[in-house]
Amino acid sequence: MLGLDDLLTSPVDGSGYNPQYGLLGSNKADDNRVKLFPRDTKAVAEAIGQAMCEATGKRIEAMVYGDGAFKDPAGKIWELADPVVAPRLHQQAWWARPTS
């Protein structure tokens, strides 16, 4: 049996890929493409934090989210979507389900 995390773990004909999560955590980008869960997020976040620190002289901690953010229509506040930990938690929950 294959799971979404087994598909697209390496590039196919130059496509994007995610070696850890494959298609797990992906979203439909348009009618012909999917947006994969980000990879190398720790290195990207650390580089952004370092660049911001050098530019401002302040310690900045950056986080990478898969879907960015949306403005909650009721509360009128911005909320972050799909944190990096989401696939890991989802995957653990999937493996924890009974098989019978």
C-alpha positions as CSV (number, residue, x, y, z in Angstrom):
1,M,0.0,0.0,0.0
2,L,1.3,3.5,-0.9
3,G,0.5,6.6,1.0
4,L,0.7,10.3,-0.2
5,D,4.0,10.5,1.6
6,D,5.4,7.8,-0.8
7,L,4.5,9.8,-4.0
8,L,6.7,12.6,-5.5
9,T,9.6,12.1,-3.0
10,S,12.0,12.8,-5.9
11,P,11.7,15.0,-9.0
12,V,9.9,13.6,-12.0
13,D,10.9,15.3,-15.3
14,G,12.1,18.4,-13.5
15,S,9.0,18.6,-11.2
16,G,9.0,19.8,-7.6
17,Y,9.2,17.2,-4.8
18,N,9.4,16.7,-1.1
19,P,11.7,13.9,0.0
20,Q,10.1,13.6,3.5
21,Y,6.4,14.2,2.9
22,G,5.9,13.6,-0.9
23,L,2.3,14.7,-1.7
24,L,1.3,14.7,2.0
25,G,0.3,18.3,2.9
26,S,0.0,19.4,-0.7
27,N,-2.8,21.7,-2.0
28,K,-4.3,22.3,-5.4
29,A,-2.6,25.3,-6.9
30,D,-4.8,25.4,-10.1
31,D,-6.5,22.9,-12.4
32,N,-3.1,21.4,-13.5
33,R,-0.7,21.8,-10.6
34,V,-0.4,21.1,-6.9
35,K,1.6,23.1,-4.3
36,L,3.8,20.7,-2.3
37,F,4.6,21.2,1.3
38,P,7.8,23.3,1.7
39,R,11.1,21.5,2.1
40,D,14.4,22.7,3.6
41,T,12.3,25.0,5.9
42,K,14.8,25.2,8.7
43,A,17.6,26.4,6.5
44,V,15.3,29.0,4.8
45,A,13.9,30.2,8.1
46,E,17.4,30.5,9.6
47,A,18.7,32.4,6.6
48,I,15.8,34.9,6.7
49,G,16.3,35.4,10.5
50,Q,20.1,36.0,10.0
51,A,19.5,38.4,7.1
52,M,16.9,40.3,9.1
53,C,19.3,40.4,12.1
54,E,22.1,41.8,10.0
55,A,19.7,44.4,8.5
56,T,18.1,45.5,11.8
57,G,20.5,44.6,14.5
58,K,17.6,42.7,16.2
59,R,17.1,39.0,16.7
60,I,14.4,37.8,14.4
61,E,12.9,34.3,14.4
62,A,11.3,33.3,11.1
63,M,8.9,30.4,10.5
64,V,7.9,28.8,7.2
65,Y,4.3,28.0,6.7
66,G,2.9,26.0,3.8
67,D,-0.1,28.1,2.9
68,G,0.8,31.6,4.2
69,A,-1.9,33.3,6.1
70,F,-5.5,34.4,5.8
71,K,-7.6,37.1,7.5
72,D,-10.3,35.7,9.7
73,P,-13.5,37.4,8.5
74,A,-15.2,37.2,12.0
75,G,-12.2,38.2,14.2
76,K,-10.5,40.4,11.6
77,I,-7.1,39.0,12.6
78,W,-4.5,37.3,10.5
79,E,-4.0,33.6,11.1
80,L,-1.1,31.4,10.0
81,A,-2.1,28.3,8.0
82,D,-0.5,24.9,7.7
83,P,2.4,25.0,10.2
84,V,5.4,22.9,9.4
85,V,4.5,20.4,12.1
86,A,1.1,19.7,10.5
87,P,2.2,16.8,8.2
88,R,4.2,15.2,11.0
89,L,1.1,15.3,13.4
90,H,-1.2,14.1,10.6
91,Q,1.2,11.3,9.7
92,Q,1.5,10.1,13.3
93,A,-2.3,10.1,13.6
94,W,-2.7,8.1,10.4
95,W,-0.2,5.5,11.5
96,A,-1.8,5.3,15.0
97,R,-5.2,4.2,13.6
98,P,-6.2,0.6,14.2
99,T,-5.8,-1.7,11.2
100,S,-8.8,-3.9,11.9
